[in-house]
Amino acid sequence: MGVPMARRLAAAGHDVTTWRRGAGVSPAAAVEGADLVITMLSDPAAVREVLTAALPGLRPGATVAEMSTIGPEAVRELRALLPAGVGLVDAPVLGSVGPAAEGALTVLAGGDGDDVARCREVLSVFGTVRELGPLGAGAAMKLAVMNALVPAQVLLAETLAYGEAHGVDREALSDVLALTPLGALAERLRVPAAETRYSLAHAAKDLELGAWEGASVAGAARARLQEARAAGLGERDLTAIAGHVAVSPAGTRAVPLNLATVPATNGMYSHAVRAGDTLYVSGVAAFDEHGEIVGEGSMAAQSEHVYQVIGRILADQGAGFGDIAFIRTYLTDMDARAEHGAVRRKYITGTPPASTTVEVSRLFMPGLLLEVDLIVALPSRVTPGGR
């Protein structure tokens, strides 16, 4: 997306400096002296990393237009990261590579009115600018829209799979779908795109960022996309989901889950694995995305962080704390179990799940006081032609 957007800016007469990871020059050097800095990156972690590195080069009075899809929480984190004298506008877009080249994107802008006004002319080069309100409004709007558009395409993929399983001609079904309000989306799936316009991995990431408790339809679509990503289709266009669903009904494999809203793993494990309607959650401990201890020395603070992370993992799969079947807690000091228990009871209410608590001499990172792993019973999913 960034390449055609940069070309449009240059063609419109703007003085443009481009930077991408691995370019050999620091982000700070790239943004030095710029009035407006635009970021278009893959996920919240990438945006935080790049803007943190760019901080020494940002001049007072500059404005950052964050155009990636990262969600409102990450936008608020960026506001806290940036100096007070640097403006911030969240301006994710609707549209893919083709509309980006044509200047036909829809820009969803949120932020202080003065900040938006300073960059509106530049944002207009990319397409139609919609001013949506205070900082974070654009990011929230983008995820709200994707929570409708992406599951709709997964639903259509399952519709085609259902038809195939019941002897319905695929082309005839596509023709009939084209007559319905879903016609435009159905046409996209008729022949999956050879060129990646909107990757399946990015679609899965967008639904992970937009996860909220009770989002059953989006949650089911997210699980489908996570399965397809685990099967190696992440870099393919989202329309590849049609072929994946046709040959691979849900629930036939163990699906690793790694959430953008949870601190990254070291590559040796996944946050959780879904096997059918059971979720196995890896040990959750109190460290942040930079690998730093959260709440060092405090069992209560570390417990709070752990249960917040667990809540995100559960919400991603359409579950809640009431769906936990088994919980196992490792404490480095059993005398502190009352502090941990007080926090746990805030999240796990009513009749408790099966549970084991043990004391250990140490955990994998010095300073960690507890680690919690889980087994969770998830809502059932219906496979094509199943009951």
PEQUILIN-V837147 format. One record per residue. RES is the residue in three letters. SS is DSSP state (H for helix, E for strand, L for the rest). Layout:
# PEQUILIN-V837147
res & ss
RES & SS
RES & SS
This chain:
# PEQUILIN-V837147
res & ss
MET & L
GLY & H
VAL & H
PRO & H
MET & H
ALA & H
ARG & H
ARG & H
LEU & H
ALA & H
ALA & H
ALA & L
GLY & L
HIS & L
ASP & L
VAL & L
THR & L
THR & L
TRP & L
ARG & L
ARG & L
GLY & L
ALA & L
GLY & L
VAL & L
SER & L
PRO & H
ALA & H
ALA & H
ALA & H
VAL & H
GLU & L
GLY & L
ALA & L
ASP & L
LEU & E
VAL & E
ILE & E
THR & E
MET & L
LEU & L
SER & L
ASP & L
PRO & H
ALA & H
ALA & H
VAL & H
ARG & H
GLU & H
VAL & H
LEU & H
THR & H
ALA & H
ALA & H
LEU & H
PRO & H
GLY & H
LEU & L
ARG & L
PRO & L
GLY & L
ALA & L
THR & E
VAL & E
ALA & E
GLU & E
MET & L
SER & L
THR & L
ILE & L
GLY & L
PRO & H
GLU & H
ALA & H
VAL & H
ARG & H
GLU & H
LEU & H
ARG & H
ALA & H
LEU & H
LEU & L
PRO & L
ALA & L
GLY & L
VAL & L
GLY & E
LEU & E
VAL & E
ASP & E
ALA & E
PRO & E
VAL & E
LEU & E
GLY & L
SER & L
VAL & H
GLY & H
PRO & H
ALA & H
ALA & H
GLU & H
GLY & L
ALA & L
LEU & E
THR & E
VAL & E
LEU & E
ALA & E
GLY & E
GLY & L
ASP & L
GLY & H
ASP & H
ASP & H
VAL & H
ALA & H
ARG & H
CYS & H
ARG & H
GLU & H
VAL & H
LEU & H
SER & H
VAL & L
PHE & L
GLY & E
THR & E
VAL & E
ARG & E
GLU & E
LEU & E
GLY & E
PRO & L
LEU & L
GLY & L
ALA & H
GLY & H
ALA & H
ALA & H
MET & H
LYS & H
LEU & H
ALA & H
VAL & H
MET & H
ASN & H
ALA & H
LEU & H
VAL & H
PRO & H
ALA & H
GLN & H
VAL & H
LEU & H
LEU & H
ALA & H
GLU & H
THR & H
LEU & H
ALA & H
TYR & H
GLY & H
GLU & H
ALA & H
HIS & L
GLY & L
VAL & L
ASP & L
ARG & H
GLU & H
ALA & H
LEU & H
SER & H
ASP & H
VAL & H
LEU & H
ALA & L
LEU & L
THR & L
PRO & L
LEU & L
GLY & H
ALA & H
LEU & H
ALA & H
GLU & H
ARG & H
LEU & H
ARG & H
VAL & L
PRO & L
ALA & L
ALA & L
GLU & L
THR & L
ARG & L
TYR & L
SER & E
LEU & H
ALA & H
HIS & H
ALA & H
ALA & H
LYS & H
ASP & H
LEU & H
GLU & H
LEU & H
GLY & L
ALA & L
TRP & L
GLU & L
GLY & L
ALA & L
SER & H
VAL & H
ALA & H
GLY & H
ALA & H
ALA & H
ARG & H
ALA & H
ARG & H
LEU & H
GLN & H
GLU & H
ALA & H
ARG & H
ALA & H
ALA & H
GLY & H
LEU & H
GLY & L
GLU & L
ARG & L
ASP & E
LEU & H
THR & H
ALA & H
ILE & H
ALA & H
GLY & H
HIS & H
VAL & H
ALA & H
VAL & H
SER & L
PRO & L
ALA & L
GLY & L
THR & L
ARG & L
ALA & E
VAL & E
PRO & E
LEU & E
ASN & L
LEU & L
ALA & L
THR & L
VAL & L
PRO & L
ALA & L
THR & L
ASN & L
GLY & L
MET & L
TYR & L
SER & L
HIS & L
ALA & E
VAL & E
ARG & E
ALA & E
GLY & L
ASP & L
THR & E
LEU & E
TYR & E
VAL & E
SER & E
GLY & E
VAL & E
ALA & L
ALA & L
PHE & E
ASP & L
GLU & L
HIS & L
GLY & L
GLU & L
ILE & E
VAL & L
GLY & L
GLU & L
GLY & L
SER & L
MET & H
ALA & H
ALA & H
GLN & H
SER & H
GLU & H
HIS & H
VAL & H
TYR & H
GLN & H
VAL & H
ILE & H
GLY & H
ARG & H
ILE & H
LEU & H
ALA & H
ASP & H
GLN & L
GLY & L
ALA & L
GLY & L
PHE & H
GLY & H
ASP & H
ILE & E
ALA & E
PHE & E
ILE & E
ARG & E
THR & E
TYR & E
LEU & E
THR & L
ASP & L
MET & H
ASP & H
ALA & H
ARG & H
ALA & H
GLU & H
HIS & H
GLY & H
ALA & H
VAL & H
ARG & H
ARG & H
LYS & H
TYR & H
ILE & L
THR & L
GLY & L
THR & L
PRO & L
PRO & L
ALA & E
SER & E
THR & E
THR & E
VAL & E
GLU & E
VAL & L
SER & L
ARG & L
LEU & L
PHE & L
MET & L
PRO & L
GLY & L
LEU & L
LEU & L
LEU & E
GLU & E
VAL & E
ASP & E
LEU & E
ILE & E
VAL & E
ALA & E
LEU & L
PRO & L
SER & L
ARG & L
VAL & L
THR & L
PRO & L
GLY & L
GLY & L
ARG & L
